Amino acid sequence: MRDPIAVRILLFASLAERAGARVVEARVPHGMPVGGVWGHLPDPVTEGCPPPDGVRWAVNGQWAAPGVALADGDEVAVLTPVSGG
């Protein structure tokens, strides 16, 4: 089994407010899909629920599908839908 990898998770809007930070550092299993980082966020962010509908992911500044495998040192952005008028 491979050692865990380090990823940097960027949070925006209400997610950052709930976390009390815009950046969360995490150690995750090697090759974990980007959508799996949700389970590595602080409890106040996830509130014990799955990611909200419409959440978007980016890896190293590029939009990514939730199944894209992560590598050591990747930067993941978690973006929730924005509503307003």
C-alpha positions as CSV (number, residue, x, y, z in Angstrom):
1,M,0.0,0.0,0.0
2,R,1.3,3.5,-0.9
3,D,1.7,6.3,1.6
4,P,-0.9,9.0,1.8
5,I,-0.4,12.1,-0.3
6,A,-0.7,15.7,0.7
7,V,-3.2,18.0,-1.0
8,R,-4.2,21.6,-0.5
9,I,-7.9,22.2,-0.6
10,L,-9.2,25.7,-1.5
11,L,-12.6,26.7,-0.1
12,F,-14.8,29.6,-1.2
13,A,-18.0,31.4,-0.1
14,S,-20.0,29.6,2.6
15,L,-17.6,26.6,2.7
16,A,-14.7,28.9,3.7
17,E,-17.0,30.6,6.3
18,R,-17.9,27.3,7.9
19,A,-14.3,26.1,7.9
20,G,-13.0,29.4,9.3
21,A,-10.3,29.2,6.6
22,R,-10.0,29.4,2.9
23,V,-7.3,26.7,2.8
24,V,-7.3,23.2,4.3
25,E,-4.3,20.9,4.2
26,A,-5.1,17.2,4.1
27,R,-3.4,13.8,3.8
28,V,-5.5,11.5,1.6
29,P,-5.0,8.0,0.1
30,H,-2.8,7.9,-3.0
31,G,-4.9,8.1,-6.2
32,M,-8.1,9.1,-4.4
33,P,-10.6,10.8,-6.7
34,V,-11.0,14.5,-6.4
35,G,-14.6,14.2,-5.2
36,G,-13.3,12.2,-2.2
37,V,-11.7,15.2,-0.6
38,W,-15.2,16.2,0.6
39,G,-14.8,13.5,3.3
40,H,-11.5,15.0,4.4
41,L,-13.0,18.5,5.1
42,P,-13.7,19.7,8.7
43,D,-17.1,18.6,10.0
44,P,-18.5,22.2,10.1
45,V,-18.0,22.3,6.3
46,T,-19.6,19.0,5.4
47,E,-22.2,19.0,8.2
48,G,-22.2,15.2,7.8
49,C,-23.8,15.5,4.3
50,P,-22.6,14.6,0.8
51,P,-21.4,17.4,-1.4
52,P,-24.2,19.7,-2.5
53,D,-25.7,19.4,-5.9
54,G,-23.8,21.4,-8.5
55,V,-20.5,21.4,-6.7
56,R,-17.6,21.9,-9.1
57,W,-14.0,20.7,-8.7
58,A,-10.8,22.0,-10.0
59,V,-7.3,20.5,-9.7
60,N,-4.3,22.7,-10.2
61,G,-6.4,25.4,-11.7
62,Q,-8.2,23.2,-14.3
63,W,-11.8,22.0,-14.0
64,A,-12.0,18.4,-13.1
65,A,-14.6,15.6,-13.0
66,P,-15.1,14.2,-9.5
67,G,-13.5,10.9,-10.5
68,V,-10.1,12.4,-11.5
69,A,-7.3,10.8,-9.4
70,L,-5.2,13.1,-7.2
71,A,-1.4,13.1,-7.0
72,D,0.9,14.3,-4.2
73,G,0.9,18.1,-4.0
74,D,-2.2,18.7,-6.0
75,E,-4.3,21.8,-5.2
76,V,-8.0,21.2,-5.2
77,A,-10.7,23.9,-5.4
78,V,-14.2,23.2,-4.2
79,L,-16.7,25.5,-5.6
80,T,-20.4,25.5,-4.7
81,P,-23.2,26.9,-6.9
82,V,-23.8,30.6,-6.5
83,S,-27.3,32.0,-6.5
84,G,-28.4,35.6,-6.7
85,G,-29.8,38.2,-9.0
